[in-house]
């Protein structure tokens, strides 16, 4: 809940029954190895979150009124073992109450 910019190490979480800005809908763990670079990480995040969006929301992302964003590993966090891409769905119109799972909008 709340606007976040820059590097993030913790995120405030609240119950979906309360008004909130976004909802985590998928966690993707990237393969181990050397850090693939910011663009490769962003490309994978967009691809994986788009696929997971359709499954979670119940409608193709391009047909949806909802949007998504994501948290992703940086080169510094990668060195500490961070491999998680966390996909977040939100309504550009504002806060929602309840889950967006199966919202189909």
C-alpha positions in Angstrom: 0.0 0.0 0.0 1.4 3.4 -1.0 3.6 4.8 -3.7 7.1 3.3 -3.9 10.0 4.5 -5.9 13.7 3.5 -6.0 15.1 0.4 -4.3 12.8 -1.4 -1.9 13.8 -3.8 0.8 10.4 -4.1 2.7 6.9 -3.4 1.7 4.0 -2.6 4.0 1.3 -5.2 3.6 -2.4 -5.0 4.6 -5.3 -7.4 4.4 -7.2 -7.3 1.1 -10.4 -6.6 3.0 -9.0 -3.1 3.7 -8.7 -0.4 0.9 -5.4 -0.8 -0.8 -3.4 0.4 -3.8 -2.1 -2.8 -5.2 -2.2 -6.6 -4.7 0.7 -9.1 -5.2 -0.5 -11.7 -7.6 2.6 -13.6 -8.6 6.1 -14.3 -7.5 8.6 -15.5 -10.1 12.0 -16.7 -9.1 14.7 -16.0 -11.8 17.3 -18.6 -12.6 20.6 -18.5 -10.8 23.8 -17.4 -12.5 25.3 -14.0 -13.3 23.1 -10.9 -13.1 21.5 -10.7 -16.6 21.3 -6.9 -16.7 18.5 -4.5 -15.9 16.9 -4.7 -19.3 16.8 -8.5 -19.3 15.3 -8.5 -15.8 12.7 -5.9 -16.9 11.9 -7.9 -20.0 11.4 -11.1 -18.0 9.2 -9.2 -15.4 6.9 -7.9 -18.1 6.6 -11.2 -19.9 6.0 -13.3 -16.7 3.7 -10.7 -15.1 1.6 -10.4 -18.3 1.2 -14.2 -18.4 0.3 -14.4 -14.7 -2.0 -11.4 -14.9 -4.3 -13.3 -17.3 -4.5 -16.3 -15.0 -5.1 -14.2 -11.9 -7.5 -11.5 -13.1 -9.3 -13.8 -15.6 -9.0 -11.6 -18.6 -6.2 -10.8 -21.1 -4.1 -7.9 -19.9 -4.6 -6.0 -23.1 -8.4 -6.1 -22.7 -8.3 -5.3 -19.0 -9.0 -2.0 -17.2 -6.5 -3.0 -14.6 -2.7 -2.6 -14.8 0.3 -4.1 -13.2 3.7 -3.2 -11.9 6.5 -5.3 -10.4 9.4 -5.3 -8.0 12.6 -7.0 -9.4 16.2 -7.8 -8.4 18.9 -5.1 -8.9 22.5 -6.0 -9.5 23.2 -5.2 -5.8 20.3 -7.3 -4.5 21.2 -10.1 -6.9 24.6 -10.4 -5.2 22.8 -11.0 -2.0 20.7 -13.9 -3.5 17.6 -11.9 -4.6 16.0 -13.6 -7.6 12.3 -12.7 -7.0 10.1 -10.7 -9.4 7.0 -9.8 -7.5 4.0 -8.9 -9.7 1.4 -6.4 -8.4 -2.0 -5.7 -9.9 -3.8 -2.3 -9.4 -6.7 -0.3 -10.6 -5.5 3.0 -12.2 -8.8 4.5 -11.0 -7.7 4.2 -7.3 -7.8 2.0 -4.3 -9.8 -1.2 -4.2 -11.3 -3.2 -1.4 -11.1 -7.0 -1.7 -9.0 -9.1 -4.0 -8.8 -8.6 -7.8 -8.5 -12.3 -8.3 -11.0 -13.3 -11.0 -12.2 -9.7 -11.4 -12.3 -10.1 -15.2 -12.3 -6.4 -15.8 
